[in-house]
Amino acid sequence: MTRTLRCRALTLGAAVALTLTACGGNSDSPESANSKGLEKTVITVGALPIPDSASIYIANAKGFFKEEGLTVKPQIIAGGASSLPQVKNGQLDIMQNNYVSIFGAVSQGEKLKVVADMYQAGPNAFAIMVPKDSAIKKVADLKGKTILINNLRNVGTLAVTTQLKVAGLTEKDVHFAEKPFPDMGAALASHQADACWTPEPFITANESKLGFRTLADTMTGEAEDLPMAGWMTTDEWVKKNPKTMAAFQRAVAKAQALASSNRKEIEAILPTYTKIDAKTASVITLGTYPSALSANRLQKVVDLMVEYQYLKSPIDVNSIIVAPPAG
């Protein structure tokens, strides 16, 4: 081999080695080489198996995260409030959480940020349900009864309480008990409780498989069009990973816009991460998927929380949300 050829070979070998090093490095490390300059290229995101969280699954399926140089690994959680320690200790990078739980935690000193909106309630998408043979015929009949909720003192208990108020009751007139959404139907059928508060797709599933009936649509009156949940993380994570956060925000916004404009996208994705089949997915009732965070919209949640003493005083919504960078 001539000297010129040897030099070319060495040069090519060095280039290949550099490429392999860049591709094979630890993508979780801030020092990782990646074309987008992200602090982390692989993140774990906690989500509930309900329609609210459709955007991350759509973003994965459509390659929106990949376009941003980001790999998102969804992890099923039981509830926003109960899973908060996982995002605080780093097991989760970002997680789904209902706004009531987020604002409640912030009021107690937790340093949290909402980085993207997720879901807003629509008619008949969140209901109080009872077994078909239940003697409970109206909300007032819930007095002294046990109602299953996925997490205590969250958006579910607040929504139910607004309906209790209309019926002349308070939250102290009922007993709330925790149970993950997928387990509520079986628990109610075996008489472990009297009623449950549940979202789609479990409303439709409980109706079709167990014959349950809806006692009340909880997203009416004071809770009409209530902002339900967003993607949140810690203030520390946002400060350490601004480019990764921005990449996540851009991809989710695209997925939210697609979900909002094309119901078929949601119907197609639901069976991939929930236990709901395609037929049921085609008939469930859905809320809406906002593409941008709005402090004005989220203020409604704060106002309700103050009214029902979930908060001692109002909090500044603007200090909690992190708007995507312009451009």
C-alpha positions in Angstrom: 0.0 0.0 0.0 1.3 3.4 -0.9 1.8 6.1 1.6 -1.1 8.1 0.1 -3.4 5.2 0.3 -2.3 4.5 3.9 -3.1 8.1 4.8 -6.5 7.9 3.2 -7.2 4.7 5.0 -6.2 6.1 8.4 -8.2 9.2 7.8 -11.3 7.1 6.8 -10.8 4.9 9.9 -10.6 7.9 12.2 -13.8 9.3 10.7 -15.6 6.0 11.1 -14.4 5.8 14.7 -15.6 9.2 15.5 -19.0 8.5 13.9 -19.4 5.3 15.9 -18.4 7.1 19.1 -21.0 9.7 18.5 -23.7 7.1 17.8 -22.8 4.7 20.5 -22.4 7.2 23.4 -24.7 7.4 26.4 -27.6 9.5 25.1 -28.7 10.2 28.7 -25.6 12.2 29.3 -25.3 16.0 28.7 -22.0 15.3 27.0 -23.5 13.1 24.4 -22.9 14.2 20.8 -26.2 14.6 18.9 -27.2 16.7 15.9 -29.8 18.7 17.8 -27.6 19.6 20.7 -30.1 18.2 23.2 -29.0 17.7 26.8 -30.8 14.4 26.9 -31.8 12.4 23.8 -33.7 9.7 25.7 -36.4 10.6 28.2 -38.9 8.5 30.2 -42.4 10.1 30.3 -45.1 8.9 32.7 -48.7 8.7 31.3 -52.1 7.2 32.2 -53.7 4.8 29.8 -56.5 7.2 28.9 -57.2 9.5 25.9 -55.6 12.5 27.6 -52.1 11.2 26.9 -52.6 10.4 23.2 -50.2 13.1 22.1 -47.0 11.3 23.1 -48.1 8.1 21.4 -49.1 10.0 18.3 -45.8 11.9 18.3 -43.9 8.6 18.6 -45.9 6.9 15.8 -45.6 9.9 13.4 -41.9 10.4 14.1 -42.3 13.9 15.6 -40.0 13.1 18.5 -37.5 11.5 16.1 -37.5 14.6 14.0 -36.4 16.5 17.1 -33.6 14.1 17.9 -35.5 12.8 20.8 -36.5 9.3 22.0 -39.5 9.2 24.3 -40.2 6.1 26.4 -43.7 6.1 27.8 -44.3 4.5 31.2 -47.7 3.8 32.5 -48.5 5.4 35.9 -51.4 5.0 38.3 -52.1 8.7 38.8 -50.5 12.1 38.7 -50.4 12.8 42.5 -49.2 9.3 43.5 -46.5 9.3 40.8 -45.1 12.8 41.6 -42.2 11.3 43.6 -41.0 9.5 40.5 -40.5 12.8 38.6 -38.8 14.3 41.7 -36.3 11.5 42.1 -35.5 11.3 38.4 -37.3 8.0 37.5 -39.4 10.0 35.2 -38.2 13.0 33.2 -41.7 14.3 32.4 -45.1 13.1 33.5 -48.8 13.6 32.9 -50.6 15.2 35.8 -54.0 16.8 36.4 -53.9 20.5 37.0 -55.6 20.2 40.4 -52.8 18.0 41.7 -50.1 20.2 40.1 -51.4 23.4 41.6 -52.0 21.8 45.0 -48.4 20.5 45.1 -47.1 24.0 44.1 -49.1 25.6 46.9 -47.3 23.3 49.3 -43.9 24.4 48.1 -43.1 21.9 45.3 -41.0 23.4 42.5 -42.9 22.2 39.4 -43.4 23.4 35.9 -46.0 22.7 33.2 -44.3 22.4 29.9 -47.2 21.5 27.6 -51.0 21.3 27.7 -52.7 18.0 27.2 -56.5 17.8 27.6 -59.6 19.8 28.2 -62.8 18.3 29.3 -65.8 17.9 27.0 -69.4 16.7 27.7 -69.8 13.1 28.8 -66.0 12.4 28.9 -65.7 12.2 32.7 -68.6 10.6 34.6 -69.8 9.2 37.9 -70.9 5.6 37.2 -72.8 3.0 39.1 -73.7 -0.7 38.5 -76.8 -1.3 36.5 -78.7 -2.7 39.5 -77.6 0.0 41.9 -80.3 1.7 44.1 -78.5 5.0 43.5 -80.6 6.9 41.0 -79.4 10.5 41.4 -76.4 12.3 42.8 -78.2 13.0 46.1 -78.3 9.3 46.7 -74.6 9.2 47.0 -74.8 10.5 50.6 -72.9 8.1 52.8 -71.6 6.1 49.8 -68.1 5.2 48.7 -66.9 6.7 45.4 -63.7 5.3 43.7 -61.2 7.9 42.4 -57.8 7.4 40.9 -56.1 9.8 43.4 -57.5 11.6 46.4 -57.9 15.4 46.4 -57.3 15.7 42.7 -59.4 16.8 39.7 -61.7 13.9 40.1 -62.7 14.7 43.7 -63.1 18.3 42.7 -65.3 17.5 39.7 -67.5 15.2 41.8 -67.7 17.8 44.6 -69.2 20.4 42.1 -71.9 17.9 41.3 -72.5 17.1 45.0 -73.0 20.8 45.6 -75.8 21.0 43.0 -77.4 18.0 44.9 -77.2 19.8 48.2 -74.2 17.7 49.5 -70.6 18.4 50.3 -67.5 16.2 49.9 -67.9 15.3 53.6 -71.1 13.5 52.8 -69.3 10.8 50.8 -66.2 8.7 51.2 -63.6 8.8 48.4 -61.4 5.7 48.0 -58.4 5.3 45.6 -58.3 2.8 42.8 -56.6 2.9 39.4 -59.0 3.6 36.5 -58.5 0.1 34.8 -59.5 -1.6 38.1 -62.6 0.4 39.0 -65.1 -1.7 36.9 -64.2 -5.0 38.6 -64.1 -3.3 42.0 -67.5 -1.9 41.6 -68.9 -5.1 40.2 -67.6 -6.9 43.3 -69.3 -4.4 45.6 -66.1 -2.9 47.0 -67.6 0.5 46.4 -70.9 2.2 45.4 -69.8 4.4 42.5 -66.7 5.5 40.6 -65.5 8.6 38.8 -63.9 7.6 35.6 -62.9 9.0 32.2 -63.2 7.6 28.7 -62.4 5.0 27.5 -63.5 3.3 30.7 -67.0 4.9 30.6 -67.7 3.1 27.3 -66.0 -0.1 28.4 -67.9 -0.2 31.7 -71.2 0.3 29.9 -70.6 -2.3 27.2 -68.9 -5.0 29.3 -70.5 -4.5 32.7 -73.7 -2.8 32.0 -72.8 0.2 34.2 -74.8 3.4 33.8 -73.8 7.0 34.1 -75.1 8.8 37.1 -73.8 12.2 36.2 -71.6 14.0 33.7 -69.1 15.8 36.0 -68.0 18.3 33.4 -71.1 20.5 33.5 -71.9 23.6 35.4 -68.8 25.0 37.2 -66.6 22.4 35.7 -67.7 22.8 32.1 -64.7 22.9 29.6 -62.4 22.4 32.6 -58.7 22.2 31.7 -57.8 18.7 32.9 -54.1 17.8 32.6 -50.8 18.8 31.3 -47.2 17.5 30.9 -45.1 18.6 33.9 -41.7 18.2 35.4 -39.5 19.8 38.0 -38.1 23.3 37.9 -34.6 21.8 38.2 -35.2 19.5 35.2 -36.3 22.5 33.0 -33.2 24.5 34.0 -30.9 21.6 33.2 -32.5 20.5 30.0 -33.9 23.6 28.1 -33.2 22.2 24.6 -34.6 18.8 25.4 -37.7 20.5 26.9 -38.2 22.6 23.8 -37.8 19.6 21.5 -40.5 17.8 23.6 -42.8 20.8 23.4 -42.5 21.2 19.7 -43.2 17.5 19.0 -46.2 17.4 21.4 -47.7 20.6 20.0 -47.7 19.0 16.5 -49.3 15.8 17.9 -51.9 17.9 19.8 -52.8 19.8 16.7 -53.2 16.5 14.8 -55.3 15.0 17.5 -57.5 18.1 17.6 -58.1 18.2 13.9 -58.4 14.5 13.1 -60.3 12.2 15.5 -59.2 9.1 13.4 -55.7 9.6 14.7 -56.9 9.2 18.3 -59.0 6.2 17.4 -56.0 4.5 15.7 -53.6 5.2 18.6 -55.8 4.3 21.6 -55.7 0.5 21.2 -51.9 0.6 21.1 -51.6 1.9 24.7 -54.9 1.2 26.4 -57.0 -2.0 26.8 -59.7 -0.5 24.6 -60.4 -2.1 21.2 -60.7 -0.3 17.9 -64.5 -0.6 17.9 -64.9 1.0 21.3 -62.3 3.6 20.4 -64.5 4.7 17.5 -67.5 5.5 19.7 -66.0 7.0 22.9 -66.6 10.6 23.8 -63.5 12.8 23.7 -62.5 16.2 25.1 -60.2 18.6 23.2 -56.4 18.8 22.8 -55.1 22.3 23.2 -51.9 23.0 21.3 -50.7 25.9 23.5 -50.6 26.7 27.2 -52.8 29.5 28.3 -52.7 31.0 31.8 -56.1 32.5 31.3 -57.6 29.0 30.7 -55.8 27.4 33.6 -57.0 30.2 35.9 -60.4 28.5 35.9 -58.9 25.5 37.7 -57.3 27.8 40.3 -60.5 29.6 40.9 -62.4 26.4 41.5 -59.7 25.1 43.9 -59.9 28.3 45.9 -63.8 28.1 46.0 -63.7 24.5 47.3 -60.7 25.1 49.7 -58.2 23.0 47.8 -56.1 26.2 47.9 -55.9 28.6 50.8 -55.2 31.5 48.3 -54.8 31.9 44.5 -51.5 31.0 42.9 -49.8 32.7 39.9 -50.4 30.4 37.0 -47.9 32.3 34.8 -45.1 31.4 37.2 -45.7 27.7 36.7 -46.1 27.3 33.0 -43.2 27.3 30.6 -44.0 28.6 27.1 -42.1 27.1 24.2 -39.3 29.3 22.9 -40.3 31.5 20.0 -39.4 30.4 16.5 
